[in-house]
Amino acid sequence: MAEALALTVPTPIDDLAREVLRLACDRDLKLATAESCTGGLLASLLTDIPGCSHAFERGFVVYTDAAKNELLGVRQSILDIDGAVSEAAAVALTQGALERSQADVVAAITGFTDPGPSPEEEAGLVHFATARRGGPAPRHRLMRFGTLGRARVRQAALETALEMMRDELLVV
């Protein structure tokens, strides 16, 4: 079985996803995701939980630079200069997801789960951003999870993104 499909969601992450969905439902808000290195796992988790999964509006899986540009409008200059794994890219992903959805709160994840050929492609380096329709500027967080392996980095990324979504929903 592929390592990515072997992911078992730990109870604390499942509980956090339930909390995010409950907060969204209680506030009648819609959620969206823009994911690169997690490949849609956050969207999958938010739609797997019965009861409030209707709060999830849509997810964008934008693994390549072309997808980030075409589907979410991330400017080519950001991808060329800052890189697809950067604060600028994560923030642009949230802005694109807000513009291209009916969501009120969005979360973006872009990073490296494995080491790449260049030193900048550090294993476990992940940028996150969350934004709220009509809210302040998107919030960014950089995490360095290290060489945990592909599935564990993705799992850690889920937890961070959910925490950030929860924090956005608590200030709405």
Rosetta silent file (secondary structure, phi, psi, omega in degrees, C-alpha in Angstrom):
SEQUENCE: MAEALALTVPTPIDDLAREVLRLACDRDLKLATAESCTGGLLASLLTDIPGCSHAFERGFVVYTDAAKNELLGVRQSILDIDGAVSEAAAVALTQGALERSQADVVAAITGFTDPGPSPEEEAGLVHFATARRGGPAPRHRLMRFGTLGRARVRQAALETALEMMRDELLVV
SCORE:     score description
SCORE:     0.000 S_00000001
   1 L     0.000  142.225  177.732    0.000    0.000    0.000 S_00000001
   2 L   -62.558  143.371 -178.633    1.221    3.509   -0.747 S_00000001
   3 H   -57.045  -40.489 -177.210    2.532    5.303    2.319 S_00000001
   4 H   -63.857  -31.605 -179.241    0.102    8.197    1.820 S_00000001
   5 H   -83.423   -9.177 -179.913   -2.900    5.851    1.920 S_00000001
   6 H   -85.245    4.633 -177.707   -1.714    4.217    5.110 S_00000001
   7 L   -65.641  122.836  171.706   -2.558    7.351    7.085 S_00000001
   8 L  -107.990  125.055 -176.273   -4.619    6.669   10.171 S_00000001
   9 L   -77.512  117.248  178.255   -6.020    9.865   11.600 S_00000001
  10 L   -64.174  153.199 -178.000   -5.122   10.115   15.278 S_00000001
  11 H   -54.334  -43.586 -179.820   -7.957   10.963   17.646 S_00000001
  12 H   -60.636  -35.423  178.555   -6.681   14.483   18.446 S_00000001
  13 H   -72.759  -41.035  176.222   -6.690   15.401   14.733 S_00000001
  14 H   -60.749  -44.012  178.309  -10.116   13.853   14.235 S_00000001
  15 H   -62.262  -39.934  179.220  -11.399   15.788   17.264 S_00000001
  16 H   -65.217  -41.439  177.354   -9.901   19.003   15.888 S_00000001
  17 H   -62.686  -41.380  177.144  -11.596   18.434   12.515 S_00000001
  18 H   -62.434  -40.466  178.670  -14.910   17.890   14.293 S_00000001
  19 H   -64.042  -44.319  178.353  -14.394   21.109   16.247 S_00000001
  20 H   -59.176  -47.711  179.792  -13.646   23.073   13.061 S_00000001
  21 H   -63.946  -40.501  179.111  -16.775   21.723   11.392 S_00000001
  22 H   -63.503  -43.644  178.384  -18.911   22.379   14.483 S_00000001
  23 H   -61.694  -43.089  179.106  -17.657   25.968   14.691 S_00000001
  24 H   -63.312  -44.342  179.023  -18.381   26.496   10.989 S_00000001
  25 H   -63.665  -44.784 -179.203  -21.874   25.015   11.355 S_00000001
  26 H   -60.604  -29.987 -177.711  -22.621   27.033   14.489 S_00000001
  27 L  -101.623    3.311 -178.734  -21.655   30.217   12.638 S_00000001
  28 L    54.537   47.357 -179.084  -23.267   29.181    9.326 S_00000001
  29 L  -114.419  151.202  178.461  -19.924   29.525    7.538 S_00000001
  30 L  -104.562  147.289 -178.338  -18.497   27.593    4.590 S_00000001
  31 E  -115.498  150.694  172.213  -14.962   26.199    4.409 S_00000001
  32 E  -143.882  158.867  178.066  -12.568   25.598    1.513 S_00000001
  33 E  -129.386  151.104  172.476   -9.042   24.262    1.180 S_00000001
  34 E  -129.607  107.156 -170.621   -6.171   24.858   -1.235 S_00000001
  35 E  -121.745  139.768  172.732   -3.717   21.983   -0.909 S_00000001
  36 L  -114.583  -80.115 -172.872   -0.461   21.051   -2.527 S_00000001
  37 L   -66.456  -19.502  177.927    1.716   18.673   -0.494 S_00000001
  38 L   -88.793   -7.589  171.677   -1.259   17.176    1.361 S_00000001
  39 L    54.798   30.565  177.872   -2.924   16.232   -1.930 S_00000001
  40 L    94.302    4.664 -179.323   -6.492   16.771   -0.726 S_00000001
  41 H   -63.727  -36.327  179.162   -6.190   14.998    2.631 S_00000001
  42 H   -66.150  -44.505  177.313   -7.571   18.002    4.520 S_00000001
  43 H   -61.229  -42.558  179.362  -10.595   18.182    2.229 S_00000001
  44 H   -61.185  -45.343  179.903  -11.072   14.446    2.599 S_00000001
  45 H   -61.634  -42.895 -177.957  -10.932   14.634    6.381 S_00000001
  46 H   -70.467  -19.869  177.833  -13.455   17.494    6.488 S_00000001
  47 H   -99.179   -7.936  179.943  -15.888   15.558    4.296 S_00000001
  48 H   -82.586  -16.115 -173.505  -15.466   12.239    6.132 S_00000001
  49 L   -95.351  116.394 -178.515  -17.099   13.466    9.328 S_00000001
  50 L   -72.067  157.584  175.096  -20.890   13.161    9.325 S_00000001
  51 L   106.571  -52.520 -178.687  -23.148   15.789   10.787 S_00000001
  52 L  -128.011   11.452 -178.432  -21.460   19.025    9.760 S_00000001
  53 H   -62.473  -18.364  177.353  -19.543   18.049    6.635 S_00000001
  54 H   -63.981  -14.370  176.319  -22.000   20.228    4.667 S_00000001
  55 H   -71.193  -18.010  178.973  -19.981   23.202    5.977 S_00000001
  56 E   -81.971  119.832 -174.684  -17.220   22.155    3.578 S_00000001
  57 E   -90.529  -47.647  177.220  -17.784   24.025    0.305 S_00000001
  58 E  -171.028  163.011  176.986  -14.908   22.862   -1.883 S_00000001
  59 E  -131.121  144.921  176.768  -11.279   21.873   -2.089 S_00000001
  60 E  -115.856  122.871  172.497   -8.577   22.680   -4.595 S_00000001
  61 E  -104.316  110.835 -174.451   -5.701   20.251   -5.068 S_00000001
  62 L  -125.461   79.559 -173.053   -3.006   22.246   -6.816 S_00000001
  63 L   -76.268  -39.211 -177.501    0.104   20.119   -6.791 S_00000001
  64 L   -95.595  163.098  175.073    1.934   21.675   -9.758 S_00000001
  65 H   -60.506  -41.157 -179.644    2.894   25.284  -10.395 S_00000001
  66 H   -60.551  -41.341  179.175    0.635   25.264  -13.454 S_00000001
  67 H   -65.928  -41.305  178.253   -2.329   24.159  -11.333 S_00000001
  68 H   -59.799  -42.137 -179.624   -1.623   26.850   -8.742 S_00000001
  69 H   -71.222  -49.882 -174.053   -1.556   29.437  -11.509 S_00000001
  70 H   -72.904  -43.273 -174.633   -4.481   28.172  -13.604 S_00000001
  71 H   -85.781  -33.408 -175.287   -6.921   27.126  -10.882 S_00000001
  72 H  -121.000    3.995  173.808   -6.196   29.679   -8.161 S_00000001
  73 L    71.109   21.742  176.579   -4.554   32.529  -10.018 S_00000001
  74 L   -65.350  122.434 -176.827   -1.212   32.413   -8.218 S_00000001
  75 L   -60.025  139.653  179.089    0.891   34.857  -10.220 S_00000001
  76 H   -58.675  -33.066  179.776    3.708   33.315  -12.200 S_00000001
  77 H   -63.889  -35.536  176.360    6.075   35.894  -10.710 S_00000001
  78 H   -65.240  -46.099 -179.449    5.377   34.514   -7.222 S_00000001
  79 H   -63.609  -38.186 -178.218    6.079   30.987   -8.405 S_00000001
  80 H   -76.387  -40.669 -173.207    9.257   32.064  -10.230 S_00000001
  81 H   -91.593  -53.959 -177.728   10.699   34.415   -7.624 S_00000001
  82 H   -84.201  -33.046 -178.143    9.412   33.251   -4.238 S_00000001
  83 L    99.603  157.475 -179.648    8.694   29.656   -5.210 S_00000001
  84 L   -68.695  -23.769  176.901    5.649   27.438   -4.883 S_00000001
  85 L  -107.694   87.579 -176.137    6.701   26.626   -1.326 S_00000001
  86 L  -160.648  165.694  175.694    6.781   30.089    0.219 S_00000001
  87 H   -61.704  -44.745 -178.488    4.769   32.491    2.322 S_00000001
  88 H   -59.708  -40.502  179.940    3.794   34.454   -0.783 S_00000001
  89 H   -68.358  -43.658  179.703    2.481   31.313   -2.488 S_00000001
  90 H   -60.943  -44.081  178.998    0.508   30.167    0.572 S_00000001
  91 H   -64.247  -43.174  179.347   -1.109   33.586    0.937 S_00000001
  92 H   -63.782  -34.461  177.097   -1.894   33.719   -2.797 S_00000001
  93 H   -63.126  -41.257  178.853   -3.494   30.266   -2.555 S_00000001
  94 H   -66.275  -41.134 -179.398   -5.879   31.504    0.143 S_00000001
  95 H   -64.896  -42.135  177.913   -6.767   34.580   -1.859 S_00000001
  96 H   -64.408  -39.652  179.518   -7.408   32.511   -4.975 S_00000001
  97 H   -66.823  -37.911  176.255   -9.542   30.029   -3.052 S_00000001
  98 H   -64.483  -43.170 -178.407  -11.662   32.844   -1.594 S_00000001
  99 H   -67.565  -28.777 -173.272  -12.137   34.385   -5.039 S_00000001
 100 L  -108.987   22.443  178.654  -13.056   31.065   -6.656 S_00000001
 101 L  -146.899  177.873  174.218  -15.411   29.677   -4.036 S_00000001
 102 L  -102.280   11.630 -175.648  -18.346   30.532   -1.843 S_00000001
 103 L   -71.685  152.088  175.554  -16.267   29.812    1.260 S_00000001
 104 L   -97.861  -30.685 -179.691  -15.989   32.159    4.209 S_00000001
 105 E  -132.739  131.770  179.173  -12.806   30.624    5.640 S_00000001
 106 E  -128.477  153.129  174.831  -10.027   28.985    3.649 S_00000001
 107 E  -128.879  140.041  177.571   -6.798   27.186    4.502 S_00000001
 108 E  -123.527  144.102  179.776   -3.808   26.670    2.213 S_00000001
 109 E  -136.093  126.780  175.106   -0.956   24.195    2.554 S_00000001
 110 E  -146.473  130.543 -176.830    2.171   24.068    0.399 S_00000001
 111 E  -174.125 -172.267  178.287    5.425   22.359    1.272 S_00000001
 112 L  -114.027  120.454  176.648    7.986   19.620    0.880 S_00000001
 113 L   -86.885  -27.952 -179.878    7.256   16.255    2.456 S_00000001
 114 L  -124.204  158.125  176.529   10.542   14.758    1.262 S_00000001
 115 L   -68.191  144.226  177.713   13.947   16.339    0.641 S_00000001
 116 L  -104.390 -175.100 -177.110   14.496   17.624   -2.864 S_00000001
 117 L   -72.205  -19.536 -179.189   17.640   17.992   -4.967 S_00000001
 118 L  -110.641  155.796 -178.578   18.344   21.549   -3.768 S_00000001
 119 L   -60.029  -27.684  179.171   18.980   22.781   -0.209 S_00000001
 120 L   -67.235  -23.004 -178.143   15.851   24.986   -0.393 S_00000001
 121 L   -89.983   64.229 -175.890   13.723   21.831   -0.743 S_00000001
 122 L   -74.589  126.884  179.061   14.032   20.945    2.917 S_00000001
 123 L   -57.532  131.250  176.943   12.088   17.863    3.994 S_00000001
 124 L    82.683    5.160  177.233    9.150   18.814    6.180 S_00000001
 125 E   -82.527  115.221 -175.452    9.214   22.524    5.306 S_00000001
 126 E  -134.227  132.320  174.642    5.555   23.552    5.012 S_00000001
 127 E  -103.522  137.560  178.668    3.891   26.958    4.614 S_00000001
 128 E  -124.400  150.526  170.410    0.311   27.475    5.762 S_00000001
 129 E  -148.011  146.702  172.205   -2.089   30.356    5.346 S_00000001
 130 E  -130.075  151.147  178.368   -5.663   30.966    6.380 S_00000001
 131 E  -147.140  156.778 -178.843   -7.973   33.758    5.334 S_00000001
 132 E  -126.653  132.259  178.082  -11.486   34.905    6.065 S_00000001
 133 L   -57.309  125.160 -179.723  -13.810   36.578    3.588 S_00000001
 134 L    74.656    5.776 -177.302  -13.956   40.246    4.510 S_00000001
 135 L   -93.577 -170.841  177.433  -11.402   39.683    7.253 S_00000001
 136 L   -69.358 -177.211  179.158   -7.914   40.998    7.848 S_00000001
 137 L   -56.625  150.027  177.977   -4.902   39.961    5.791 S_00000001
 138 L   -54.804  148.341  177.118   -4.289   36.211    5.549 S_00000001
 139 E   -97.411  140.108 -177.028   -2.393   34.648    8.431 S_00000001
 140 E  -119.822  147.885  171.949    0.768   32.693    7.651 S_00000001
 141 E  -143.550  136.071  175.369    2.653   30.020    9.554 S_00000001
 142 E  -109.585  130.498  176.684    5.882   28.246    8.627 S_00000001
 143 E  -124.231  143.561  173.930    6.573   24.816   10.085 S_00000001
 144 E  -119.047   95.021 -176.941    9.691   22.679    9.853 S_00000001
 145 L   -82.276  -18.629  178.896    8.561   19.150   10.614 S_00000001
 146 L    82.694 -163.760 -174.478   11.852   17.569    9.498 S_00000001
 147 L   -90.293   63.432  179.712   12.415   14.163    7.977 S_00000001
 148 L   -81.145  -17.474 -172.112    9.411   12.373    9.451 S_00000001
 149 L   102.100  156.317 -173.579    8.493   10.745    6.157 S_00000001
 150 H   -55.048  -51.103 -176.659    5.769   11.652    3.701 S_00000001
 151 H   -65.694  -41.578 -177.907    2.755   10.358    5.672 S_00000001
 152 H   -69.936  -37.234  176.391    3.860   11.837    9.019 S_00000001
 153 H   -64.684  -43.503  178.322    4.595   15.268    7.510 S_00000001
 154 H   -61.756  -40.798  178.999    1.164   15.262    5.893 S_00000001
 155 H   -62.695  -45.287  178.385   -0.415   14.243    9.197 S_00000001
 156 H   -63.627  -36.320  178.316    1.388   17.060   11.020 S_00000001
 157 H   -65.516  -39.053  176.712    0.295   19.453    8.275 S_00000001
 158 H   -58.269  -46.627 -178.113   -3.339   18.448    8.781 S_00000001
 159 H   -62.269  -44.988  179.853   -3.104   19.285   12.463 S_00000001
 160 H   -63.078  -46.150 -179.836   -1.509   22.676   11.852 S_00000001
 161 H   -62.117  -41.480  178.519   -4.019   23.630    9.159 S_00000001
 162 H   -64.901  -40.697  176.991   -6.958   22.591   11.350 S_00000001
 163 H   -60.410  -42.607  179.890   -5.596   24.606   14.274 S_00000001
 164 H   -67.326  -39.970  176.860   -5.322   27.651   12.019 S_00000001
 165 H   -63.000  -43.893  178.353   -8.840   27.143   10.640 S_00000001
 166 H   -58.022  -44.672 -179.382  -10.187   26.828   14.177 S_00000001
 167 H   -62.669  -38.341  176.261   -8.446   30.066   15.145 S_00000001
 168 H   -62.961  -43.053 -177.805  -10.001   31.849   12.116 S_00000001
 169 H   -69.419  -29.233 -179.189  -13.442   30.569   13.047 S_00000001
 170 H   -73.146  -20.851  179.382  -13.085   31.662   16.666 S_00000001
 171 L   -98.637   -0.502  179.300  -12.588   35.318   15.663 S_00000001
 172 L   -75.288    0.000    0.000  -15.504   35.406   13.226 S_00000001
